[in-house]
């Protein structure tokens, strides 16, 4: 394991993963929750890639499993939630098998995360300087004044005024937007090759949200890193992401480039999501088109397609069998029986197996 | 928009001011959270009250119904003054729906009890009628009558918010104040509740004061919109005019910041990024309250506080440069 961490250090951020190569590969990920009522699956064997240099959006409503998936990648699942099967390969390392010491090396270093609530993500008892220096000293090896310089530079890069002064300020002295900038600075100070943002702007006002989104986009262009952006807001996804993955009931129901998802929407759930959101363009006199029913309880074991109970185009087969992902044109694919005639089943076009490195890891 | 026989607004808010104490060192400082806010709500209309967190929109709603005691100004119901801490006439005609359906319903009461409470307090109907009226109320909000004997924990967030709306409407109020009533709901459920609110209005003629930070939602439901910033009204206009021809630079920036669920439009959208952070309420600038972040601010803006004035018929704006600036709508 020491060898692995050495190897990561030696590679340096992004030197080995070229743009367009898969940086993170998730295969057949299953996550289950243990509760007093027994255990139940919340993620039902999903797989996706994050390509180096892209912004991947994960969309879905509460309870669809988008946060759990990325927390599983980060190794941040609560004690009653565990990965039951599957692989998560990040730069040749299987994160599921990695173990805590290696995860600690990666987390905050090469693999960073920004959380939803800027009010609770920072420790209220320490000045923000301590919190950003902790990340720098742990991961970059810089100490003392050198680390301080890095911290100041990181705070400046996220657009905070007077970064020297900020180091000694406590979180309560900053507004929500400024705190979220500090959290982004902490996440980015070690130049991670993958940044996971879990609803980073949901708790912020629209004008502040706009500046934080601009910031994430700018830093992404500067650093060339990959970003996974989790959101329930289709508007935010449209303005930021290159590719989009739509989740429902612990499954991926549709994926494709941002244009494919928005202009050639295939899955009834994605269509519903786009139609039910009031925008500045929707005609005001007409009622909205809601999706009937509610998001199913993850504890209920669904047979067939998880969306079938709410779908207006439901067929008999939908309640019996979960559709495979049908590959449509381009990068577009959709897990809906309605797409069967249009696309080829992914069973036939099997997604490429995980990179050879992983299997080597296993042999070791 | 319908007015009663004499054209008197259903509810008039005149110069509403609410001050909260803030500890500054050893001293208590009184900070105005809402200052000199005036607007009218006509019977049967939907008025949107929009602004970002901390602008005082929730305080306005709570002060109107008397949950907070006001420190200045008047609230007139059908032209009659109401008392500071809310009175019978007010609570009979004005009801509230709160943001969080998980905390606004008593977990130890059944749905029937929750819905009977306004009937008991307002003495709307005799006890023998409560259950029947509660049953009708839940059916009006699209739930089955068999949920009456259940407890809130067994309902989903959307269903709970429906109960909260049923509770607000059961005593036949003429105005319901919805304070971020759909913000805590998933988007697919949010659309159901918005449609339901519009339907109920068409059926009962109830007026809404719809408080929200979400411009797209307010645009959909409301005919008129009031925009607040740091405790002051900066602009008030009909929905169509506010969105197509905003007069205040803050409103222009707000409209440009709304994320657009259309990748091509989102890419080409001209965004006005506001520099700087919100000033603290304890240290508001001397001139225009928006001058610290306004891209068009001049020296005069920093010295002189603009008044809310009518620049076009029915279109009010508090900006010194409202007539000269050519602002872009959504």
Interface residues (C-beta under 8 A of the other chain):
Chain A: X61 X62 X175 X176 X177 X178 X205 X206 X207 X208 X209 X210 X211 X213 X214 X232 X233 X234 X235 X236 X237 X238 X239 X258 X259 X262 X263 X272 X273 X274 X276 X277 X278 X279 X280 X281 X282 X284 X287 X288 X289 X290 X291 X292 X294 X295 X310
Chain B: X52 X53 X156 X158 X159 X186 X187 X188 X189 X190 X191 X192 X194 X195 X198 X199 X213 X215 X216 X217 X219 X220 X239 X240 X243 X253 X254 X255 X256 X257 X258 X259 X260 X261 X262 X263 X264 X266 X267 X269 X271 X273 X274 X277 X278 X330
